[in-house]
Amino acid sequence: MDHTELDIRSAIPLSAYTTIGLGGNARYFVSCRTTDEVYEALSFAANRKLRVHVLGGGSNTIFADTGFDGLIVKIDLRGLSFVERGGAVHVRAGAGEEWDRLVQTCVDRKLVGIECLSGIPGLVGATPIQNVGAYGQEVGETIVHLKTLDQRTLDAVEFTGAECGFGYRMSRFKTEYAGKFVITEVEFRLLKETKPEVRYPELQKFIDSRRQNTSFPEGAVTPAEIRAAVIALRKQKSMVIDPADANTKSVGSFFMNPVLSPERLREVAEKWEQSGGKGVLPTFPARENVKLPAAWLVENAGYRKGYRKGGVGVSDNHSLVLVNRGGTARELLSLAAEIQEAVAARFGVQLEREPVIVA
């Protein structure tokens, strides 16, 4: 196969391939629907000594205004299969499958394990990289196997879930393996005939209120009920992509919730009090440590919902979401840095960005 069969295109505007709608042109761009096409695309780049960026749904990616002087490999590998093993169902999904379509399909089959991850944009292949999580679930809890291509050797390499090094918004594909492997297929182990677990207080409270005010049946909560509640909560925060909602022109949560030791938390609380802050810091458990809500830190550093600066700003509905309102990537990253500095000055906490910045 030569590159003309691959339909490698030039000068493609990357803003059209991201949910935030920012970024200049790609020098080269190719959509790959099979593993063989991924192999050929990587070979094309290697032969020409081009930089490569692998792109999924673009829901967690910000491209520079100057674009990308290399090859963008858009992953469009499809395919879903379901195999029962004991009390579980192993689900294999091509990396180019839409994540929420997979969640919907699994919920329709009454499978348990990813229902709290409903409404999240993007593709299946991107979820292991940052161990996507929401409302008390993380995708790493259910991933048992990955298929990948080594970008350097072009060899097929497989990983077990245990080999991925999953942590809070983290995996080895975000650290030592960053940019080294292309994920082509993900296998999940989901439970059947199992009562789903609601771990997140906000979600439990929302489900309880809906049951009181609607005709939800009595008894155990179902995966479908959890999915409906999660999507409703996400829509309230403009966290479900909707062309009619300008606040969804974003990459979702821009900063990660800081994880602090009890000792470190005390230091932050002291700094909060010294700066005139009132009340106890809001926290939730993270094993032996605690998480501080990044949204609360952002708001109390002076960047409340609806804040605007130039062509970018903070979402009207969620202070952790930065929104493109006709601006540039430079403006957005400048605002993000300004927020980080303000949080560090008031709390002594350094917020970490969640999206991938590609320059």
C-alpha positions in Angstrom: 0.0 0.0 0.0 1.4 3.4 -0.8 0.4 6.7 0.8 -1.9 7.7 -2.0 -4.2 4.8 -1.1 -4.2 6.1 2.5 -5.6 9.4 1.3 -3.1 11.5 3.2 -4.2 15.1 2.9 -2.4 18.4 3.4 -3.2 21.7 5.2 -6.2 20.3 7.1 -7.6 22.7 9.8 -7.3 21.0 13.1 -9.9 23.2 14.8 -12.6 21.1 13.1 -11.3 17.9 14.8 -11.5 19.1 18.4 -14.4 19.9 20.7 -12.9 23.2 21.7 -12.5 24.3 18.1 -8.9 25.7 18.3 -5.7 25.1 16.3 -4.1 25.8 13.0 -3.5 23.4 10.1 -1.9 20.0 10.0 0.9 19.6 7.4 -0.4 16.1 6.8 -3.6 14.3 8.0 -4.8 10.8 7.5 -7.8 8.8 8.8 -7.1 5.2 9.6 -9.9 2.6 9.7 -7.7 -0.5 10.1 -4.6 -1.5 12.0 -2.9 -2.0 8.6 -3.6 1.6 7.7 -2.2 2.8 11.0 1.0 0.8 10.3 1.2 2.4 6.8 0.6 5.8 8.2 3.4 5.4 10.7 5.7 4.1 8.0 4.9 7.1 5.8 5.9 9.4 8.7 9.1 7.4 9.6 10.3 7.4 6.0 9.9 11.2 5.9 11.1 11.8 9.4 7.8 13.5 10.3 6.5 14.1 13.8 3.4 12.1 14.5 0.4 12.9 16.7 -2.3 10.3 17.2 -5.8 11.8 17.4 -9.0 10.3 18.7 -12.1 12.4 19.2 -10.3 15.6 20.0 -12.2 16.1 23.2 -9.1 16.4 25.4 -6.7 18.0 22.9 -5.7 21.6 22.2 -3.6 22.3 19.1 -1.4 25.4 18.8 -2.6 28.3 16.6 0.4 27.5 14.4 -0.9 24.0 13.7 1.1 20.8 13.6 4.1 20.4 11.3 3.9 16.7 10.9 1.4 13.9 10.4 -1.9 13.7 12.3 -3.1 10.0 12.5 -6.8 10.1 13.1 -7.9 6.8 14.7 -11.2 5.5 13.2 -10.9 1.7 13.9 -14.3 0.3 14.6 -15.8 -3.0 15.9 -17.5 -4.3 19.0 -17.7 -7.9 20.4 -19.2 -9.4 23.5 -18.0 -12.7 25.0 -19.5 -14.2 28.3 -17.0 -15.7 30.7 -18.5 -16.9 34.0 -20.4 -14.0 35.6 -18.7 -11.4 33.4 -18.8 -10.2 29.9 -15.6 -9.3 28.0 -16.2 -6.4 25.6 -13.7 -5.7 22.9 -13.9 -2.3 21.2 -12.0 -0.8 18.4 -10.1 2.3 19.4 -12.1 4.5 17.1 -15.5 3.6 18.6 -17.3 6.4 20.2 -17.0 6.1 23.9 -20.5 7.0 24.8 -21.9 4.7 22.2 -20.1 1.9 23.9 -21.4 2.9 27.3 -25.0 3.1 25.9 -24.7 -0.4 24.3 -23.3 -1.9 27.6 -26.0 -0.3 29.7 -28.7 -1.6 27.2 -27.3 -5.1 27.9 -27.5 -4.4 31.7 -23.7 -4.7 32.1 -22.1 -3.0 35.1 -18.8 -1.2 35.3 -18.8 1.9 33.1 -22.3 3.4 33.5 -21.0 6.3 35.6 -18.8 7.3 32.6 -21.8 8.1 30.5 -21.9 11.3 28.4 -18.1 11.6 28.2 -17.1 12.7 24.6 -14.2 11.1 22.7 -13.2 7.6 21.5 -12.5 4.3 23.2 -8.8 4.3 22.5 -8.2 7.5 24.4 -9.8 6.4 27.6 -6.9 4.2 29.0 -4.4 7.0 28.4 -5.6 9.3 31.2 -7.7 6.6 33.0 -10.9 8.5 32.3 -13.0 8.8 35.4 -16.2 10.4 36.6 -18.7 10.1 39.4 -16.7 7.5 41.4 -15.7 5.2 38.5 -12.5 4.9 36.5 -12.1 3.1 33.2 -9.0 1.4 34.5 -11.1 -0.6 36.9 -12.6 -2.6 34.0 -9.8 -2.7 31.4 -8.2 -6.1 31.2 -6.3 -6.0 27.9 -5.0 -3.5 25.2 -3.7 -4.0 21.7 -1.3 -1.4 20.4 1.3 -0.7 17.7 4.8 0.4 18.8 5.4 3.7 16.9 9.1 3.1 16.7 9.3 -0.6 15.7 5.8 -0.8 14.2 5.4 -4.1 16.1 2.1 -5.2 17.6 2.4 -5.0 21.4 -0.2 -6.2 23.9 -0.7 -5.1 27.5 -2.7 -6.4 30.4 -4.7 -3.9 32.4 -2.3 -4.4 35.3 0.6 -3.4 33.0 -1.0 0.0 32.3 -0.1 1.5 35.6 -3.5 3.1 36.2 -3.8 5.9 38.8 -5.9 9.0 39.2 -6.2 10.5 35.7 -3.0 8.6 34.9 -1.4 5.6 33.1 1.9 4.6 31.7 0.7 5.9 28.3 0.7 9.4 29.8 4.1 9.1 31.4 6.9 6.8 30.2 5.0 5.4 27.3 3.7 8.8 26.1 3.8 9.0 22.3 5.3 5.5 22.0 2.3 3.3 21.3 -0.9 3.6 19.3 -3.8 1.9 21.0 -5.9 -0.1 18.5 -8.3 -2.1 20.7 -9.4 -2.1 24.3 -10.9 -5.1 26.1 -13.2 -4.5 29.2 -14.5 -6.9 31.8 -18.0 -5.9 32.8 -20.3 -7.6 35.3 -23.8 -9.0 34.5 -26.6 -9.6 36.9 -24.9 -7.4 39.4 -26.2 -4.4 41.4 -24.2 -1.3 40.3 -22.5 0.7 43.0 -23.0 4.4 43.5 -19.9 5.8 45.2 -20.3 9.5 44.5 -22.4 11.5 47.0 -23.6 14.1 44.4 -24.8 11.3 42.1 -26.5 9.4 45.0 -28.3 12.6 46.1 -29.4 13.3 42.5 -30.8 9.8 42.1 -32.6 9.9 45.4 -34.2 13.2 44.5 -35.3 11.9 41.1 -36.8 8.8 42.7 -38.9 11.0 45.0 -40.1 13.3 42.3 -40.7 10.8 39.4 -42.0 7.4 38.7 -38.7 5.5 39.1 -39.4 2.0 40.3 -38.7 0.9 43.8 -35.7 -1.4 44.4 -32.1 -1.5 43.4 -30.8 1.2 41.2 -30.1 0.0 37.6 -27.3 0.9 35.2 -29.9 2.7 33.0 -31.0 4.8 35.9 -27.4 5.7 36.7 -26.7 6.6 33.1 -29.7 8.8 32.9 -28.8 10.6 36.1 -25.1 11.1 35.1 -26.1 12.5 31.7 -28.6 14.9 33.4 -25.9 16.1 35.9 -23.4 16.5 33.1 -25.9 18.5 31.0 -26.5 20.9 33.9 -22.7 21.6 33.9 -22.5 21.8 30.0 -20.4 18.7 30.1 -22.3 16.9 27.3 -21.4 18.1 23.8 -24.3 20.2 22.4 -23.9 22.5 19.4 -26.7 24.6 20.9 -24.8 25.2 24.1 -21.8 27.5 23.7 -20.4 26.3 27.0 -19.6 22.9 25.5 -16.9 24.4 23.2 -14.3 23.1 25.6 -12.1 20.1 26.6 -14.2 19.4 29.7 -12.4 19.7 33.0 -9.3 21.7 32.4 -7.5 21.0 35.7 -7.2 17.8 37.8 -8.3 17.7 41.4 -5.2 18.0 43.6 -4.5 14.9 45.8 -3.0 16.0 49.1 -1.6 14.2 52.2 -3.3 15.1 55.5 -0.2 17.1 56.4 -0.3 19.0 53.2 -4.0 19.6 53.6 -3.3 21.3 57.0 -0.8 23.6 55.3 -3.3 24.6 52.6 -6.0 25.2 55.3 -3.7 27.5 57.2 -2.9 29.5 54.1 -6.6 29.7 53.3 -7.3 31.1 56.8 -4.4 33.5 56.6 -5.8 34.9 53.3 -9.2 35.6 55.0 -10.9 32.4 53.9 -13.9 31.2 56.0 -15.0 27.7 56.7 -13.5 24.2 56.3 -11.9 23.2 53.0 -14.2 20.9 51.0 -12.5 17.5 50.5 -13.3 13.9 49.5 -11.3 10.8 50.3 -8.6 9.4 48.0 -7.3 6.3 49.8 -5.0 7.5 52.6 -5.0 11.0 51.1 -7.7 13.6 50.2 -8.8 15.4 47.0 -9.5 19.1 46.9 -12.1 20.1 44.3 -10.1 22.0 41.7 -13.4 23.8 40.7 -13.7 25.2 44.3 -10.0 26.3 44.2 -10.5 28.1 40.9 -13.6 29.9 42.1 -12.0 31.0 45.4 -9.0 32.3 43.5 -11.3 34.8 41.8 -12.3 33.0 38.6 -16.0 32.3 38.9 -18.4 30.9 36.4 -18.9 33.2 33.5 -15.6 35.0 33.8 -14.3 36.2 30.4 -11.0 37.4 29.1 -10.7 38.2 25.4 -12.1 35.4 23.3 -12.0 32.8 26.1 -13.4 32.3 29.6 -14.8 30.1 32.3 -18.0 28.2 31.6 -21.2 29.7 32.8 -22.1 26.4 34.3 -18.8 24.9 35.7 -15.8 26.7 37.0 -13.4 23.9 36.0 -14.2 24.3 32.3 -12.5 26.8 30.1 -14.4 27.8 27.0 -13.5 29.0 23.6 -15.7 32.0 22.8 -14.1 32.9 19.5 -10.5 33.2 20.8 -7.2 31.5 20.2 -5.2 28.7 21.8 -2.7 31.2 23.0 -5.5 33.1 24.8 -6.8 30.0 26.4 -3.5 28.7 27.6 -2.7 32.2 28.9 -5.9 32.2 31.0 -5.1 28.7 32.2 -1.7 29.9 33.4 -3.2 32.9 35.1 -5.6 30.7 37.0 -2.8 28.4 38.0 -0.8 31.3 39.4 -3.8 32.7 41.3 -4.5 29.3 42.9 -0.9 28.8 43.8 -0.7 32.3 45.3 -3.9 31.9 47.5 -3.6 28.2 48.4 0.0 27.1 47.7 -1.4 24.4 45.4 -0.2 23.8 41.9 -3.1 22.8 39.6 -2.2 20.3 36.9 -3.7 20.6 33.4 -5.8 17.7 32.2 -5.9 18.3 28.3 -3.1 17.4 26.0 -1.4 20.5 24.5 0.0 19.8 21.0 2.4 22.5 19.6 
